[in-house]
């Protein structure tokens, strides 16, 4: 298992970008990279929650699965499929 594998979620999250492209997000690093591309407003509370959770998982103050759950919930609440 490589170092990057340590930051992967047990199950990836699939979202659809505003352009209609399906993105497969495998962990908090990928989520942080895609957030600015898919989020309607960067100052939105859902965006902030997802970003904080992913950063916390990378610093190990949250589990990867807590970050995944928060990211998924934030996407759902912001109507990002």
N, C-alpha and C positions, 0 to 999 in steps of 0.2 A: 504494500500500500504506500503510494507516494504521499508527500506532504500535502499536496493539493487535495488528495482523497479525504484527508482528515476534515476538510471543510465542506464535504458533500452531505446533502440531506439523504435520508433513507429512501425517499421517493421524490423524484423531481416534480416541480410545479410547472404546468403548462399555462401560458397566458397568450392572449392575442394582442398584438400591437395595434395602434390606431390605423396602420396601413393594411392590417389584415394578416400579417405574418404571425405564425405560431412560434413562440419562443419557448424553449425548454430550459428552465432555470434549475440548476442542480445544487445550488448552495448560496450562502449569503454573499460571497464575492460576486457571483453572476447577478444576483438580485440587485446589488448596489450598482452594478454597471448598467443594468437595464432600466432601473427606476427613472432616471431623467428622460429616457426615450419614450416611456409609455405613460408617464403620469401627466394628467391634464394640468395640474398646478403644483409646482415644487413646494409652495408654502402651505399646502393642504395638510391637515392633521393626519390623515391616513398615510400620506407619503412620509411624514416625520416619524410616525410609529414604525413603519416598515424599515426605514433607514436606521433608526435607533436600535431596533431588534437585531438587524443584520450586523451592525457594528459591535453590538454587545456579544453576539455569538462569536465573532472573530477574535474578540478580546477574552473570550471564555467566561464572561460574566452572565451569559445566558447559554442555554444549550442550543445546539443546532436545530433541534425539533421545535423549541420555543420560538426561534426566529422564523422557521418555516410556517408555523401556525399563525404567527402575527402577520407575516408577509401575505399569506393566503387570505386571511381575514381582511386585511387592508385593501387588497386587490378587489375582493368581493364588495366591500363597502363603497369602493370608488367606481364600481361597475366596470372593472377591468376583468374580462373573462380569462 
